[in-house]
Amino acid sequence: MTYFIETKEMPCPMRCQAYAGQVTPQPRAPDAPDNLFAPVPEDHATHGRFDAAARNGVIAVNPAALRTGLLAGVALLAAGW
């Protein structure tokens, strides 16, 4: 498995999408809390201005099951199925 140590080694689609996903053309509200040097006092949890674009679920695949299925498929093809 490959891990990217530096950002410059990461493929551009991944790097560009990660950056674009954090930027918005909307200006920050003047009364928005600032958490640069200290946590904001309110409980913001996982909510914010991106709530409308958020999804409730994710498709997850167990890598071990995927690898086993792939190996079984290759074995069947090799056996002549």
KALIN-V591123 format. One record per residue. RES is the residue in three letters. SS is DSSP state (hx for helix, st for strand, lp for the rest). PHI is phi in whole degrees, 0 to 359 (NA if undefined). PSI is psi in whole degrees, 0 to 359 (* if undefined). Layout:
# KALIN-V591123
RES	SS	PHI	PSI
RES	SS	PHI	PSI
This chain:
# KALIN-V591123
MET	lp	NA	140
THR	lp	259	133
TYR	lp	244	137
PHE	lp	269	120
ILE	lp	279	314
GLU	lp	244	152
THR	hx	299	324
LYS	hx	294	341
GLU	hx	274	346
MET	lp	285	138
PRO	lp	302	145
CYS	hx	301	317
PRO	hx	304	320
MET	hx	290	315
ARG	hx	295	315
CYS	hx	293	320
GLN	hx	292	322
ALA	hx	296	319
TYR	hx	290	314
ALA	hx	296	331
GLY	lp	288	347
GLN	lp	255	355
VAL	lp	247	143
THR	lp	224	149
PRO	lp	285	349
GLN	lp	286	134
PRO	lp	289	154
ARG	lp	290	139
ALA	lp	297	137
PRO	lp	297	334
ASP	lp	263	9
ALA	lp	292	140
PRO	lp	292	149
ASP	lp	250	128
ASN	lp	242	31
LEU	lp	291	317
PHE	lp	248	347
ALA	lp	204	152
PRO	lp	294	148
VAL	lp	286	147
PRO	lp	290	333
GLU	lp	282	162
ASP	lp	268	100
HIS	lp	268	341
ALA	lp	46	238
THR	lp	247	28
HIS	lp	248	153
GLY	lp	181	201
ARG	lp	286	351
PHE	lp	262	12
ASP	hx	302	321
ALA	hx	295	331
ALA	hx	266	355
ALA	lp	286	151
ARG	lp	252	154
ASN	lp	273	344
GLY	lp	217	175
VAL	lp	216	147
ILE	lp	273	119
ALA	lp	241	139
VAL	lp	233	132
ASN	lp	288	118
PRO	hx	301	325
ALA	hx	294	318
ALA	hx	292	321
LEU	hx	297	316
ARG	hx	296	318
THR	hx	296	316
GLY	hx	296	319
LEU	hx	296	316
LEU	hx	295	322
ALA	hx	295	320
GLY	hx	297	317
VAL	hx	295	321
ALA	hx	295	320
LEU	hx	294	319
LEU	hx	296	320
ALA	hx	293	329
ALA	hx	281	351
GLY	lp	97	20
TRP	lp	286	*
